[in-house]
Amino acid sequence: MNVTEAVASRRSVRQFLDTPVDKAILERVLAKAQRAPSGGNTQPWNAVILTGAPLADLTARIKAKVATAPMGDGHEYDIYPKYLEGRYEEQRRGIGKAMFDSLGLAREDGAGRLAQVAKNWDSFGAPVQLFTYTRKYMGPPQWSDMGMWLQTVMLLLREEGLDSCAQEIWAMYGTTMRELLNIDDDHIFFCGMAIGYRDADAAVNNFTVPRVEIDQAIRWDGF
């Protein structure tokens, strides 16, 4: 698989097979991903990777937390800007509608939609979770570096035939996640990333994910 194929075939997978993931594959991916760029070579990313009983235990604990604080508790950053507007808000709403439509969940089906969102806490059935964090004093440039690292990991996973779903939803319980993962107070929790093999037949993995034309995002000068 070349880079173009990896980019084109990568998507946020929301239903995985229960096929185990070989640790050797993950070690290979993460070793290569260390070549991801970062300002001043700071490499600000850190991660904890869970599977099996440790992941099941964390899942149970966070679901218990969700039951008592369904709107989140211990947010350490805003997942979306408070005043998201224009095409950015339209794109966010549009992808949500497309996902729910693929599952036949009407806008009026609040219970069904909540049940789908709740699947985040089970990693959509993925057998592996990668949780990312960094030092609290890191700024927007270093958070950008973390994003470049995560994207590098996701593309290398595609090269290995694996899939992923980056999940910022875990940050709704940022302080709890740090406690569960034994991350000290000098760090801030960023996100989770479900890893596994996609269920290729699942409707939620096959709806169209639109992107804006490049001229809506890129300005050309001097060409």
N, C-alpha and C positions, 0 to 999 in steps of 0.2 A: 504494500500500500504506500503510495506517495503522499506528500503533504496535502496536495489538493484533494485527494480522495478522503484523507482523514478529516479535513475541514468540512467537506461536503457531507460526510456521513455522520459526523458528530451531532448529537442532539441531546436534550435533557430527557433521559429515559425514565419513565415513571411506572414501569412494570418490568421486573427482572425475573429471570429464571433462578431457581435455588441452587444452581450449579456452583460448587465451591471454586474459589479463585486460588490458584497456586501462588504461594508466597514468593517463589523464585521469579515469577512474572512481575509481581509488584516491585520486587527489589531491582529488577532490570529497568523497569519504567522509571522508578524514582532516581536511580543512579544517573540515567540519561537526562532526566529533568533538572538535575543540578546545573546543567548548562544554560538554564533559563537566565535571561538578562536581569540585572538589578543595578540601580545607581550606585556607583562606587564599589561594586561587587559586595554590597552589604549582605545580600542573601537573607532578607528579614523573615522568611517563612519558617515556621515550625509546624509539625503535625504529629498527631497520634492516630494510629491505624488500628481499628478493632474488627474482630470477627468472632464467631463462635459464642461461647459463654460470656465473655466480657461485653460483647456488643448486645447480647440479649439482656444482660443485667442493666446496662446503661439505658437501653430502650424502655425497659419496665420502669425504671426510676424517672425518666423524663416524662413518660406517659402519666405517671402518678402526679407529677408536678403540673402537667397540662390540665389534668382534671380539677385541680384546685385553683389554677390561675390561667384560664383559657385564653386570655388576651395577652399573655406574656408576663414575665417578671424578671427584672434584672437586665433589661435592655442596656447594652453598652454603646450602641450606635444606632442611628436610624437606617433601617434597611432601604427605605425609599425617602427621598426628600419630602418634607412636609407639604410643599407646594408644587408638586410635580404637575406639569400642564402641557398643553399643545400635543405635538405628535408623540412625545415621550409617554404621556398618560394614555393616549389613544392606543399606542403599541402595547402597553402593559395590560390594559383592559381587553384588547383584541386577542392577545395570546391566551388569556384566561378563558374567554368565551370559546375560542377554538378548542381548547382542551376539554371543557365541560361538554361542548357540543359533540365531540368525538365519543363521549361516554353516554350520550343521550340524557344528560342532566340539565333540565330546563332551569331557567333563572328562578322559578318559583320553588324548585326542589332544594330548599335550604339544607335539609338533613342529608340528602345525597351528596351535595357539594361539600359539606363539612366532613362527611365520611371520606371523601376523596382526599381532601386536604390532610386529614388525619393520617393517611398512609405515609406521609413524610416521616412520621416518627418510627415507622417500621422500615424506613429506608427503601420503600417501594418494593420490598422483597429482596433487595440486594444483600449478599452475604458479607460485604465489607463496607466499612465507613472510614473515611479519612476526615479528620477534624483539624482545622487550621487555626493557628493563633500567632500573635507577634507581640513584641514589647509595646507597652502602652505609650511610650514616648515617640513611637514611629509616626510619621506624618503621611499625608496623601501620596507623596512619591513612593514610599515604601509599601503602602497598600496597593498601589499600582503594580509594584514589583511582585507582590503576592499573587495578584491576578494573572500576571504573565506566567508565573510558575504554575498556577493551577491550569491555565490553558495548555501549557506545555505537557503537563501530566495527562490531561484529557485527550490530547492528540496522540500521545504515545500509547495510551490505553487503546485507542482505536487501531493503531498499528498491530496490537496484540490480539485484536478481535474482541476487546472488552468495551464496555460502555460506562457512562457515568451520569450523575445528576448533581450539579452543584446546588446546595441547599442553604441559603442564608436564613431560612426559617428557624434554624436552631439558635440563631442569635437572639431570638425573642426571649430566651432563657440563658443569656450569656454568662451571668455570674454562677448560675446553677451548673452550666456546662463546665466551667472552669473547676468547680468543686468536684464534679463527677470524674473529670479527667485528671485531677491532681495537678492543675496548672496554677502557678502561684499568682499573687495579686499584682505582680509587676507586668503581667501580660494581659492582653485583651483577646477574647475569643472572636474569631471571624466567621467561619461557616463550616458546614459539613459537606461531604461529597460521597454519595452512594456509588459503589463500584461493583460491577458484575457483568453478566451476559444478558443482553436484552431479550425480552419475549417479543420476537419479531412479528407475531400475529396479533399482539394486543393493539386495539384501536387507539389507545392513548399514546402509543409510540409511532403512529402513522399519520396523524393529521399534519397539514401543511403549516410550517412555521415561516411566515413571511419576513422578508427583510426589505428595508427601504432601498430605493435606487441610490447608487453612490452619489449622484448629483444632489441629493437631499442632505447628504452628510459631509460632502467634500467640496471645497471651493478650489477651482483651478486658476492659477495665475501664471502667465508667461508661456503657455502651451499653444 
